[in-house]
């Protein structure tokens, strides 16, 4: 009789040990998962912030490019005017209009 009781006690103790080990293992797995997921979340958050900063920079560059494009369009229209042609002819080619007199100072 004592032998069967001893066997039963040993079996119960073994089951309790297995339960305790299983719970400990599950707890450890859960902790590891929480740590890994937290790290991934922080990593994604940092990457998102970097992308938002890059997006802001690109938006600023786009606005500058649009402004420059508009300025170039205005300048293109100006280059088609008679005032621009006359100004360029005077500055670069030294041309004058009929009956126009140019006064220059003497340089010492």
C-alpha positions in Angstrom: 0.0 0.0 0.0 2.7 2.4 0.8 4.3 1.8 -2.5 1.3 2.8 -4.4 0.9 5.9 -2.2 4.6 6.7 -2.9 4.0 6.3 -6.6 1.0 8.5 -6.5 2.8 11.1 -4.5 5.7 11.0 -7.0 3.3 11.2 -9.9 1.6 14.2 -8.3 4.9 16.0 -7.6 6.0 15.3 -11.2 2.8 16.8 -12.6 3.2 19.8 -10.3 6.8 20.3 -11.5 5.7 20.0 -15.1 2.9 22.5 -14.5 5.3 24.9 -12.8 7.9 24.5 -15.5 5.3 25.0 -18.2 4.0 28.2 -16.6 7.5 29.5 -16.1 8.3 28.8 -19.8 5.1 30.4 -21.0 5.8 33.5 -18.8 9.3 33.7 -20.2 8.0 33.4 -23.8 5.4 36.2 -23.1 8.1 38.5 -21.7 10.4 37.9 -24.6 7.5 38.6 -27.1 6.7 41.8 -25.2 10.3 43.0 -25.4 10.7 42.1 -29.1 7.4 43.8 -30.0 8.3 46.9 -28.0 11.6 47.2 -29.7 9.9 46.8 -33.1 7.3 49.4 -32.2 10.0 51.9 -31.2 11.9 51.2 -34.3 8.8 51.8 -36.5 8.0 55.0 -34.6 11.5 56.3 -35.2 11.4 55.3 -38.9 8.0 57.1 -39.2 9.4 60.2 -37.7 12.3 60.1 -40.2 9.9 59.7 -43.1 7.8 62.6 -41.9 10.9 64.8 -41.6 12.0 63.8 -45.1 8.5 64.5 -46.4 8.6 68.0 -44.9 12.0 68.6 -46.6 10.7 67.4 -49.9 7.6 69.6 -49.6 9.8 72.6 -49.0 12.0 71.7 -52.0 8.9 71.4 -54.1 7.6 74.8 -53.1 11.0 76.3 -53.9 11.1 74.6 -57.3 7.5 75.9 -58.1 8.5 79.4 -57.1 11.6 79.2 -59.3 9.5 77.9 -62.1 7.1 80.8 -61.8 10.0 83.3 -61.8 11.4 81.7 -64.9 8.1 81.9 -66.7 7.9 85.6 -65.8 11.5 86.1 -67.0 10.6 84.3 -70.2 7.7 86.6 -70.8 10.0 89.6 -70.1 12.6 88.4 -72.6 9.9 88.6 -75.3 9.3 92.3 -74.7 10.9 95.1 -76.7 12.3 96.6 -73.5 14.4 93.5 -72.9 15.7 93.4 -76.4 16.6 97.1 -76.3 18.3 96.7 -72.9 20.3 93.7 -74.1 21.4 95.4 -77.3 22.6 98.4 -75.3 24.5 96.4 -72.6 26.0 93.6 -74.6 26.3 95.0 -78.1 26.7 98.7 -77.4 24.0 99.6 -79.8 22.0 102.9 -79.6 18.7 104.1 -81.0 18.7 106.7 -83.7 19.4 110.2 -82.5 20.4 108.8 -79.1 23.5 110.3 -77.4 25.5 108.6 -74.7 27.5 110.5 -72.2 30.4 108.8 -70.5 32.6 110.0 -67.8 36.4 110.0 -68.3 38.2 107.4 -66.3 41.5 108.5 -64.9 
